[in-house]
Amino acid sequence: MTVLKGIIPPIITPMNEDESINEPELRRQVNRLIEAGVHGLFPFGTNGEGYILTEKEKERVLSIVIQETDGRVPVYAGSGCIGTKDTIRMCRMAESLGADVLSVITPWFAKASDEELYEHYCAVAKAVKIPVVLYNIPARTGNSLSPALVERLSEVDNIAGAKDSSGSFDNMLQYLERTRGKDFTVLSGNDSLIYWNLLAGGGGGIAGCANVYPGTMTAIYERFMQGDLEGAREAQDSIRSFRDCFKYGNPNTIVKTAVAMLGYPVGKCRAPFDRISPEGLEAIRRVIDENREAGME
């Protein structure tokens, strides 16, 4: 079974001016991130605009990422849908293409009880053979995976871990406490908490900022594993100025805009999530210039 660990970027989906997928640039981003030392790739996550891609586009993006990765790092496929039946279909599609891990976000829009979520994830895990990672991001979905529910789900065959994007360190700590001693990995979905996740016994993070600074983000994990806690903390702290730019708009849009400013033709996010104020654009440029001078990459 794939070991869940390290820094896994939710790789952005490059687009042309007409919002079609820029396939050559997607391949370039795959190689750029792997060459920087990332430990996995996560197509059509939140930063990959999975919420706005069609199923055919998701299948094409995943095929390209798997082909270009060529086994160098595990590929995590974001395959959650609102309904259980649709989620199983997407998970089986990803598995058939050669994905290594499935990231299954909670259903959204309609409120689900813990028992409904439990049955949903059990059905998904039973339908596939590759590991399933629970994805908790209640601010976006309206449904939350409670620590008690994660503990129950950690006992289910094929459910191998959880990504917590709640933004609550205490919530992530409870995931870790309730699953300690089990073959279950907790990953931070908040880039600011990766170092603290590792200190508490977690496996690393699925980090949107790794699209912008893959070397710096990878250094958090690598330095930590080498016992260089001060160096890992320095790498963690160094992304603060860029994270502060998130106040200017949708974080996905900020990340994609920053990658474009670094010189990669990744295009904009799909409308209507494609606008940043002039003030925001200037702030991002200033931070990128400052971080470039500081040697961040």
Salt bridges, closest charged atoms under 4 A:
GLU23 OE1 - ARG60 NH2 2.92
GLU25 OE1 - ARG28 NH1 3.42
GLU49 OE2 - LYS256 NZ 2.68
GLU55 OE2 - ARG89 NH2 2.34
GLU57 OE2 - ARG270 NH2 2.55
GLU68 OE1 - ARG27 NH1 2.76
ASP86 OD1 - ARG89 NH1 2.70
GLU115 OE1 - ARG152 NH1 3.16
GLU151 OE1 - ARG178 NH1 2.62
GLU155 OE2 - LYS182 NZ 2.69
GLU222 OE2 - HIS39 NE2 2.64
ASP237 OD1 - ARG233 NE 3.09
ASP244 OD1 - ARG240 NH1 3.78
ASP274 OD1 - ARG275 NE 3.45
ASP289 OD1 - ARG292 NH1 3.07
